[in-house]
């Protein structure tokens, strides 16, 4: 099955941390949310590393330096070297450095992560659009307290024709209190004010994948993320496998309606999925079966779940009988939805089936 025609989550007899040499892990929504570790993340990553898997942290969040990210991960109980952290700030700094002269001045709209990455590439971060010889504007997530005036500063320079770069365009970012505006929302503010389009480096675009490959040297990488439009699409673009975890912004309904480039290779609740194999989703007489569940696309345009009993297919699913994992039901539903959708987006009514899963 090609990536372009994926119609079902894949199976793996091996535990994923044994099947792949390097986990390319997103941070926000995967390892932590709002600065606090997500449940099971610390233990799962420690077990994967102890068994020989290399861990690299690949984030679109350009706010902090690799050193700061590594220090934070260490505080959470995940020992990490700065070299194991790859940020969209580093990817966009390389992109800028390839287009301007060494030592060029770059207006920074964002945090310390951008400034560090620019200096790493021999560029000079500045704070004012009035700097003489300004070569570029770069915009990255600056945290919830970034002053509104910084967007105006970017607009002044861009409206004069200074090239504009963005670390990433994630519209949202997960936190302890919920989903908040991300750098993509801030980029939209500047886009509206200028009518310009930035060059973007972060996931899912090639500059970020290139930066990750250059810095990790991974041979059998597995992208692990919570976002379909960045992590999973980035893996698709880079032609590598992916694991979607349901600890961040993507919910079950969004997964069912994913277009081909947003369909992950595997899906699991959280990072414990690294330490296990993945069950097979099998076609059956009525639809698709995974574990104790069968998913059926009816002629009436509805996705239904049925429990598998010892004597065959059961009736309508409740919350799931003993030994029946709701995540297996979601995998079966994905197969049914993606098969019907083909190269498009599933339009089947899945509300009743999803309401029964409790995911």
N, C-alpha and C positions, 0 to 999 in steps of 0.2 A: 504493500500500500504506500503510495507517495504521500508526502506532506500535503500536497495540493488537494488530494482527494480523501483526507482523513475523515472517516465517518464513525469512529468509535475510539474511546480511550484504549490504549495499548495494554497488553499484559507483560509481566516480567516475572519469570520464575526466580531469578536472583533478587536479593535485596538491592534497592537502587544504589546504596552506597558501595556495593560491590560491583555493580554493573557499569558504573561510571567512575572515572578517576578524580574528577573535580566537580564540586557543586558551586555554581555561580549564583550566589544567593542575593536576592534583593533584601533590603533591610526593613524599610517602613512597611508594616503590614505582614511581614514574614518572620523576622527575628524579633522586632520590637514594634510597639505602637506608642507614640507620645513619650518615648524615652524609656518605657518599661518593657521588660522581656515578655514576649507572648508565651502563653502556657506551653510547656514541653520543649521550647526551643533550646534552652541551655543544655538539657540532658541529651536531647537528640543529636545536637551538633557535637557534643563531647564524645558520644558513642561512635558517631560516623568518623570523626578524626582519629580516635583511638584504634579503629579498625582499618586505617590506612587511607581514607578519603581526604583529598586536599579540599580546603574550604577557601573560597574567595568571596568577598562581599562587594557586590556590584550595585551601586545605587545611583538613581537619577537625582537624588537630593544633593545639591551643590553647596549647601550651607556650610558644612564643617570640613576641616582638613582630614586627610587619611589618619594622621596622628590622633586627632581628637576622636574620630570614629573608633579607632582601635582602642583608645583609652576607655571610651564608653562601653564598648563590648567587653573589655576586661572587667570593668566594674559590675557588669551583669553576670559575670562568671564564664565568659567566653574568651579565653586568652587569644589575642590577635596581634599580629605585627602590622605596622602601617602599610607594608608592601602587599598585604593581603586585601587591601581596600582599594577599589577602583571606583572613581566618582565621575559623574557627567561633567564636573568642573575640569577634570584632567582631560577628558575627551574633547571638550570645546576649546580648551587652551591649545591642544595640539592642532586643532582645526584652524584656529586663528594664526598660530605661528607659521603654518604652511602658506599663509596668504599675505603676511606683512613682514616688514624688515625686522631683524633682531633688535631688541631694545625699544621697540615701538610702544607708545602709550596707549592703554586700553581703559576706557571708562567702565568702571565696575558698578553694576546695579545688583547687589546681592551681598553674600557674607564672606567670611575669611577663607572658605574653601576655594572660591574663585581667585582670590588674591594669591593664595599659595600656589595654585595650579599655574597661574600666569607667570609668576616668578620662576617656577620650575622650568618653564619654556623660554626663559630669557626675555620676558615682556615686562612692562612697567605698569602696574595698576594705578589709576588715578581716579579722583572723585568728582571732577568738574568737567562739564561739557565745554568749558572755555579754555581748557588746556591747549596750548599751541602744539600743532602736529599730531592731534588725536587720530589714531589709525583705526580704531574699532570701538564698538560698544558691546559689552557682554552682559547678559541678564541671567541670573540664576536665583533659586529660592533664597530669600533673605530672612525667613522667619516671620512670625505673625506681627512683629512690631516694625517691619520695614517702613520707613516714612513714605508717605504719598509723594512727597517732593522728589524722591529718587526716580519715579516714573516720568516726572516732568523733565528731569535732567537728561534722561535717556532720549526723550522725545526731541529736545532741543538739538542734540547732536545728530540724531537720525534724520530729522527734517533738513539738516544741512548736507545730507548725503554721506554721512559716516556709516560704514558697513556695520550691520547689526547681527549679533550672534546670540543664541540662547542655549543654555545648557540642556534644557529639556522643555517639554510642553505638557507635562502632567497637569491636568486641570484640577485634580484633588490630591490631598495627602491625608492618610489616616492618622488619628491621634487618640488619646485616652478618652476624650469626650465625644469622639465621632469623626466624621469626615469634614475636612477644612479645605479652603482654596489652596491650590498648589501653584507652582511657578507658571503653569500654562494659563491660569487665570490672570496673573500679572502680565504675562506676555500679551494677552488679549487687550489689556488696557493700553499698552504702548502701541499695539497694532492699530487700534481705533484712532489714537491720536496722530498717527503718522501715515497710515495707509501702506506701510512698508511690510516686508516679510523677512523674518530672520533666517539665517542659516542655523539649523538645529543639530546638536551633536548626540543627545542622549537617546536611550532606548525609546523606540525600537529601531533607530536608524543606524546605518553602517558605521559611522565614526565611533559609536560606543562599543559595538561588537569588535571593531579593530583594536580599540584601546584595551579591551579585556583580553583578547588573544595575545597581544604583545606583552602584557604584564603578567599573565598567568602561565602561558605555555601549555594550557590544557590540551590533552589529546582526545579524551572522551568526556567532554563536558556535559553537565546536566544543568540547564537553567531552572532556577527555583524562584517562583514569584507569585504575587497575588493579583496582578493586573493583566487583563487580556490584551490591552492596547499598547502595552510597553514590554513587559517581561515576555509574555507568550508570543506576541508578534515579533519581538526581537529575536527570540529563538528560531522562529519560522524563517525570518530573513537570513539568519546566520546558518540555517540548515542544521540545527542541533536539536536534541530532544529537550522536553520541558516538563516540569511538574508544577501544577497549579495547586496552591494551598488556599483553603477557604478561611483564612484568618485576617484578610484585609478588605479591599474594596469590592471584590467580585463575589456576587452571590450566585445561588444555584440557578435562578432564572436567567441571569445574564450568560451563564455558561451554556445553557441549553440553546440560547439564541446566537451563539458565537458563529461568526463567518469562518471560513476555512483557515485564514491566517491567524485567527484567535483561538483555535482549538488546541488545547494542550495534549501532549503525549500521554500524561498521567494526571490524575486528580486525587487529592487526599485532603483530610481535614486540616492537618498542620504538619510540622516538620518531623513528626514520628513516621510519616510516609517515606522518609529517606531510608529508614531502617527495615523496611519490609519489601516483599515483592508486591506485585500488582495483579489482581485477579483478572481472569479472562472474561470478556464480554462475548457471549456466543449467540449467533442467530438461532432462533427456534421457530416452531410452527406459528406461533402467534406474534412474535416480534424479536426481542433481544433479552437474553437472560444473563444475570450476573449474581452470583451467590444465591440467595433465597428469593430473588425478585425477577419478575418479567415485566418489561415495558412494552406497551402496545400503542401504535398510532392507529386510531380508529378512522373509519370512513367519514365520521362526522367531524374530523379535524381536531380531535382531542387526544392528548397523551394520557394513558391510563397505566396504573401500576397494579400488578397482581402478585400475590405471594405464591411461592412454589412450595407445595406440600409433598409429603412422601408419595402420594398417589398421583402427582402431576400438578398442573396449574391450579391455584386456589382461586378464591373470589377476590373482591376488591380489598386492597391493602388497608390495614389500620396503621398503628404506629410501628408495626413490624413484630413478628413473633420472635421467640427465643432463637438466637443465633443468626437472625436476619439483620444485616448491617444496612442502615439507611444510605450509607455512602455507596454501597453496591447498587442500591436502587437508583441513585443519581447517575452512576456510570451506565446502567442500562438505559435510563432515560436519555442520556447524551447520545447513545448509539441510535436510538429510535429517532430522536430529533434531527441529528446531523445527517442521517441517511435520507430522511424525507427532504431535508433542506438542500442536500447536494452541495453545490457551489454557492448557494445563497444563504439566507437566514431563515431559521425555523419560525413558522407562524402558527404552529399548533397551539391549542389552549392547554397549558400545563398547570394551571392554577390549582386544581383539585389535587393532582398528584404531588406537587411540591408542598402543599399545605400539610400533607401527611408525613413528610420526612423529618421535620424538626431540625433541619440543618441551619 
